[in-house]
């Protein structure tokens, strides 16, 4: 809970792209993901670096709430 609804920066070296529940592309990357909490209902994401072509470099995700599945036993997941 100490990281929930907090802005953060994450450095990624691998990506997976999914469509309809299937992985359609994966590989190595050099990306810095910058997440900023906009308000209690939304977190924005900015991806900087070597981006795979079909992945948007800016997007927002809804914050549903602790009781709606955002916080799991081993992670926080938005959207």
N, CA and C atoms as a LAMMPS dump frame, in Angstrom:
ITEM: TIMESTEP
0
ITEM: NUMBER OF ATOMS
237
ITEM: BOX BOUNDS ff ff ff
-5.0000000000000000e+02 5.0000000000000000e+02
-5.0000000000000000e+02 5.0000000000000000e+02
-5.0000000000000000e+02 5.0000000000000000e+02
ITEM: ATOMS id mol type element x y z
1 1 1 N 0.811 -1.201 0
2 1 2 C 0 0 0
3 1 3 C 0.857 1.27 0
4 2 1 N 2.132 1.169 0.411
5 2 2 C 2.953 2.376 0.479
6 2 3 C 3.32 2.923 -0.905
7 3 1 N 3.101 2.162 -1.978
8 3 2 C 3.371 2.666 -3.33
9 3 3 C 2.092 2.947 -4.12
10 4 1 N 0.944 2.593 -3.574
11 4 2 C -0.323 2.789 -4.277
12 4 3 C -0.654 4.276 -4.397
13 5 1 N -1.079 4.677 -5.578
14 5 2 C -1.424 6.072 -5.895
15 5 3 C -0.246 7.009 -5.687
16 6 1 N 0.941 6.534 -6.023
17 6 2 C 2.15 7.351 -5.947
18 6 3 C 2.767 7.428 -7.348
19 7 1 N 3.28 8.596 -7.701
20 7 2 C 4.008 8.747 -8.963
21 7 3 C 5.325 7.985 -8.856
22 8 1 N 5.84 7.498 -10.016
23 8 2 C 7.078 6.725 -9.991
24 8 3 C 7.744 6.746 -11.36
25 9 1 N 8.994 6.312 -11.392
26 9 2 C 9.747 6.095 -12.636
27 9 3 C 10.238 4.661 -12.607
28 10 1 N 10.047 3.954 -13.74
29 10 2 C 10.447 2.557 -13.84
30 10 3 C 11.263 2.392 -15.12
31 11 1 N 12.406 1.756 -15.021
32 11 2 C 13.244 1.48 -16.197
33 11 3 C 13.006 0.045 -16.639
34 12 1 N 12.584 -0.104 -17.895
35 12 2 C 12.271 -1.424 -18.447
36 12 3 C 13.27 -1.785 -19.533
37 13 1 N 13.592 -3.068 -19.62
38 13 2 C 14.486 -3.546 -20.678
39 13 3 C 13.83 -4.627 -21.526
40 14 1 N 12.549 -4.876 -21.281
41 14 2 C 11.806 -5.896 -22.027
42 14 3 C 10.355 -5.451 -22.127
43 15 1 N 9.687 -5.817 -23.232
44 15 2 C 8.282 -5.484 -23.408
45 15 3 C 7.517 -6.69 -23.948
46 16 1 N 6.227 -6.694 -23.711
47 16 2 C 5.283 -7.654 -24.302
48 16 3 C 4.057 -6.872 -24.736
49 17 1 N 3.59 -7.13 -25.935
50 17 2 C 2.415 -6.447 -26.484
51 17 3 C 1.306 -7.479 -26.666
52 18 1 N 0.141 -7.198 -26.102
53 18 2 C -0.979 -8.141 -26.137
54 18 3 C -2.149 -7.574 -26.915
55 19 1 N -2.856 -8.478 -27.59
56 19 2 C -4.098 -8.13 -28.285
57 19 3 C -5.05 -9.3 -28.131
58 20 1 N -6.242 -9.034 -27.64
59 20 2 C -7.258 -10.074 -27.437
60 20 3 C -6.739 -11.232 -26.585
61 21 1 N -5.905 -10.92 -25.609
62 21 2 C -5.401 -11.934 -24.695
63 21 3 C -4.203 -12.721 -25.193
64 22 1 N -3.704 -12.414 -26.389
65 22 2 C -2.559 -13.133 -26.965
66 22 3 C -1.367 -12.195 -27.121
67 23 1 N -0.186 -12.715 -26.83
68 23 2 C 1.037 -11.948 -27.022
69 23 3 C 1.345 -11.904 -28.516
70 24 1 N 1.35 -10.692 -29.089
71 24 2 C 1.587 -10.552 -30.524
72 24 3 C 2.981 -10.013 -30.841
73 25 1 N 3.69 -9.554 -29.807
74 25 2 C 5.024 -9.015 -30.03
75 25 3 C 5.74 -8.936 -28.681
76 26 1 N 7.021 -9.242 -28.675
77 26 2 C 7.811 -9.115 -27.452
78 26 3 C 9.27 -8.945 -27.836
79 27 1 N 10.051 -8.459 -26.904
80 27 2 C 11.467 -8.296 -27.181
81 27 3 C 12.131 -7.373 -26.197
82 28 1 N 13.328 -6.948 -26.555
83 28 2 C 14.105 -6.066 -25.697
84 28 3 C 13.8 -4.612 -26.03
85 29 1 N 13.989 -3.743 -25.052
86 29 2 C 13.788 -2.315 -25.239
87 29 3 C 14.623 -1.567 -24.204
88 30 1 N 14.716 -0.28 -24.388
89 30 2 C 15.338 0.59 -23.395
90 30 3 C 14.33 1.709 -23.157
91 31 1 N 13.52 1.556 -22.122
92 31 2 C 12.412 2.471 -21.882
93 31 3 C 12.418 2.949 -20.437
94 32 1 N 12.107 4.205 -20.281
95 32 2 C 11.85 4.774 -18.967
96 32 3 C 10.359 5.088 -18.922
97 33 1 N 9.643 4.458 -18.01
98 33 2 C 8.214 4.689 -17.834
99 33 3 C 8.047 5.688 -16.692
100 34 1 N 7.436 6.805 -17.007
101 34 2 C 7.215 7.853 -16.017
102 34 3 C 5.724 7.899 -15.728
103 35 1 N 5.347 7.558 -14.51
104 35 2 C 3.942 7.533 -14.111
105 35 3 C 3.669 8.683 -13.156
106 36 1 N 2.564 9.391 -13.421
107 36 2 C 2.201 10.518 -12.57
108 36 3 C 0.722 10.406 -12.224
109 37 1 N 0.43 10.411 -10.941
110 37 2 C -0.963 10.382 -10.498
111 37 3 C -1.566 11.756 -10.791
112 38 1 N -2.632 11.757 -11.602
113 38 2 C -3.306 12.998 -11.98
114 38 3 C -4.32 13.407 -10.912
115 39 1 N -5.124 12.435 -10.476
116 39 2 C -6.108 12.647 -9.415
117 39 3 C -6.486 11.277 -8.85
118 40 1 N -7.489 11.195 -8.016
119 40 2 C -7.876 9.918 -7.404
120 40 3 C -8.397 8.895 -8.406
121 41 1 N -8.695 9.343 -9.642
122 41 2 C -9.292 8.449 -10.639
123 41 3 C -8.409 8.136 -11.834
124 42 1 N -7.228 8.758 -11.947
125 42 2 C -6.432 8.599 -13.169
126 42 3 C -4.934 8.702 -12.893
127 43 1 N -4.166 7.851 -13.576
128 43 2 C -2.704 7.919 -13.562
129 43 3 C -2.238 8.016 -15.015
130 44 1 N -1.311 8.936 -15.298
131 44 2 C -0.802 9.096 -16.663
132 44 3 C 0.525 8.362 -16.798
133 45 1 N 0.784 7.866 -18
134 45 2 C 2.015 7.141 -18.303
135 45 3 C 2.7 7.789 -19.504
136 46 1 N 4.006 7.977 -19.383
137 46 2 C 4.826 8.478 -20.477
138 46 3 C 5.984 7.505 -20.647
139 47 1 N 6.164 6.986 -21.848
140 47 2 C 7.262 6.065 -22.155
141 47 3 C 8.304 6.819 -22.959
142 48 1 N 9.54 6.85 -22.456
143 48 2 C 10.638 7.511 -23.169
144 48 3 C 11.715 6.493 -23.473
145 49 1 N 12.262 6.604 -24.671
146 49 2 C 13.365 5.732 -25.043
147 49 3 C 13.084 5.013 -26.338
148 50 1 N 13.667 3.829 -26.49
149 50 2 C 13.533 3.004 -27.686
150 50 3 C 12.212 2.251 -27.621
151 51 1 N 11.189 2.803 -28.294
152 51 2 C 9.834 2.243 -28.205
153 51 3 C 9.514 1.319 -29.363
154 52 1 N 8.886 0.177 -29.077
155 52 2 C 8.333 -0.641 -30.164
156 52 3 C 7.265 0.18 -30.893
157 53 1 N 7.145 0 -32.172
158 53 2 C 6.331 0.875 -33.016
159 53 3 C 4.868 0.958 -32.593
160 54 1 N 4.238 -0.16 -32.248
161 54 2 C 2.792 -0.151 -32.024
162 54 3 C 2.371 0.2 -30.595
163 55 1 N 3.295 0.538 -29.736
164 55 2 C 2.947 0.878 -28.362
165 55 3 C 2.903 2.4 -28.232
166 56 1 N 1.769 2.943 -27.759
167 56 2 C 1.642 4.381 -27.559
168 56 3 C 2.642 4.846 -26.5
169 57 1 N 3.219 6.028 -26.712
170 57 2 C 4.192 6.508 -25.736
171 57 3 C 3.565 7.396 -24.657
172 58 1 N 2.273 7.737 -24.786
173 58 2 C 1.557 8.486 -23.758
174 58 3 C 0.145 7.928 -23.64
175 59 1 N -0.286 7.688 -22.419
176 59 2 C -1.65 7.218 -22.202
177 59 3 C -2.01 7.367 -20.735
178 60 1 N -3.293 7.296 -20.448
179 60 2 C -3.781 7.354 -19.083
180 60 3 C -4.481 6.057 -18.728
181 61 1 N -4.474 5.731 -17.451
182 61 2 C -5.152 4.535 -16.965
183 61 3 C -6.06 4.917 -15.806
184 62 1 N -7.224 4.274 -15.739
185 62 2 C -8.106 4.566 -14.61
186 62 3 C -7.564 3.965 -13.317
187 63 1 N -7.845 4.636 -12.226
188 63 2 C -7.579 4.096 -10.889
189 63 3 C -8.932 3.65 -10.348
190 64 1 N -9.118 2.338 -10.257
191 64 2 C -10.416 1.793 -9.859
192 64 3 C -10.611 1.772 -8.35
193 65 1 N -9.543 1.585 -7.596
194 65 2 C -9.637 1.536 -6.142
195 65 3 C -9.193 0.199 -5.579
196 66 1 N -8.843 0.21 -4.317
197 66 2 C -8.358 -0.994 -3.639
198 66 3 C -9.401 -2.101 -3.683
199 67 1 N -10.649 -1.775 -3.454
200 67 2 C -11.713 -2.785 -3.425
201 67 3 C -12.119 -3.274 -4.808
202 68 1 N -11.595 -2.646 -5.858
203 68 2 C -11.927 -3.046 -7.225
204 68 3 C -10.77 -3.717 -7.943
205 69 1 N -9.734 -4.128 -7.225
206 69 2 C -8.67 -4.932 -7.818
207 69 3 C -7.372 -4.243 -8.141
208 70 1 N -7.213 -2.97 -7.78
209 70 2 C -5.944 -2.298 -8.076
210 70 3 C -4.771 -2.868 -7.28
211 71 1 N -5.009 -3.289 -6.05
212 71 2 C -3.942 -3.787 -5.196
213 71 3 C -4.118 -5.288 -5.008
214 72 1 N -3.129 -6.05 -5.498
215 72 2 C -3.124 -7.503 -5.365
216 72 3 C -2.111 -7.888 -4.287
217 73 1 N -2.042 -9.153 -3.978
218 73 2 C -1.135 -9.62 -2.914
219 73 3 C 0.326 -9.288 -3.211
220 74 1 N 0.723 -9.309 -4.499
221 74 2 C 2.133 -9.124 -4.845
222 74 3 C 2.407 -7.94 -5.773
223 75 1 N 1.411 -7.098 -6.067
224 75 2 C 1.634 -5.982 -6.987
225 75 3 C 0.475 -4.987 -6.954
226 76 1 N 0.744 -3.846 -7.545
227 76 2 C -0.291 -2.855 -7.829
228 76 3 C -0.485 -2.887 -9.329
229 77 1 N -1.751 -2.923 -9.766
230 77 2 C -2.009 -2.881 -11.219
231 77 3 C -3.107 -1.871 -11.489
232 78 1 N -2.81 -0.964 -12.421
233 78 2 C -3.758 0.065 -12.813
234 78 3 C -4.393 -0.299 -14.146
235 79 1 N -5.603 0.19 -14.351
236 79 2 C -6.272 0.027 -15.643
237 79 3 C -6.937 -1.286 -15.808
